[in-house]
Amino acid sequence: MHFRRVLIVTAVIVFLCAVSLAVYNGLTSLKSSKDTSTEDHSLTDGDFIKREEVPVPGTNYQEENQPETGDAGQNEESQTDTAEKVQNAAEKTKPEKTQELKVLNNTLEYDFKAVLVGREGSGTFLKISHYLEGAGVEKEFGSDFIDELKHISITGSNEGTGGMDMSIGTVYLNPKQSKAYFILRENSAEDNMANVSLYSYNMIDGTIKKLFSDTGTFTDLFFTKDYKYMGFSYYDHPSAGALEEN
C-alpha cells in the first residue's frame, strides 16, 4: 500500500513538471513573436523613404533622373526655327508704300480694289482684293507673274528698274465677264512710242494672264454696252515715213 502511494505521488509530480515545461515553452515563443513584431514597427519613416529612393535597374527612375543631354540639339533647332519665323515676320512688316489704282465700271457686288505695293529691297507688287459671291478674295502678284513690275517703282528709287520707267494707269472692270484689265505703259517714251502690255485678271479662278505686248501709241480700252466685247487701237512703228494704224 505504501508503495502505491509513492508511485501515485511520483506520477503527479512528473505530470506537473511536464505541464510546467509546456507552459514555459509557450510563453517563450509568444515573447519572441512580440519582439519581432516590435522590431518591424520600430522602423521610422526615414527608413521607408531610403528604401524607395534606391534606384532599381530597368525602372523609370533612371530615365527621370538622367541628364537631358539628348534634347540639346532639338532645343537648338527649335530656337533656329523661331528666329527664322521672327525674321520672316519682320520682312512682312517692313515699311511699305502703296498706290491705289483707279477702277472703272466698279460694282458693289465685286467692290474691286487694286493697289501697287512697294517694299524697299523687295520690289513692287500688285495687290488685288474683291468679293466673289459674298466671300472676300485677296491676291498678290510679283514680277514672277507680271514681268513689267520690275520696271515700276513707287518707293522713290528707280534702282532695279532696268533703265525703263513704267506705270499702271486705270483698271478696267468687266462685271459681266468677271474680269479686270490692266495696261502697263512705259513713261516718257520718245515720240509717244511706248512699250505697252495688257493683262487680264480672272475673278473666278484668281489667275492673271498677259494678253498683248508691243511698242506703239495706244488708246484707252473700251467695252460695248453689253460688255460682250472689248477693244482698243494703237499705232505701231512708222513704215515708209508714215504711221500705219492696226
Secondary structure, 3 states (H helix, E strand, C coil): CHHHHHHHHHHHHHHHHHHHHHHHHHHHHHHHHHHHHHHHHCCCHHHHHHHHHCCCCCCHHHHHHCCCHHHHHHHHHHHHHHHHHHHHHHHHCCCEEEEECCEECCCCCCCCEEEEEEECCCEEEEEEEEEECCEEEEEEECCCCCHHHHHCCCCCCCCCCCCCCEEEEEEEEECCCCEEEEEEEECCCHHHCEEEEEEEEECCCCEEEEEEEEEEEECCCEECCCCCCEECCEECCCECCECCEC
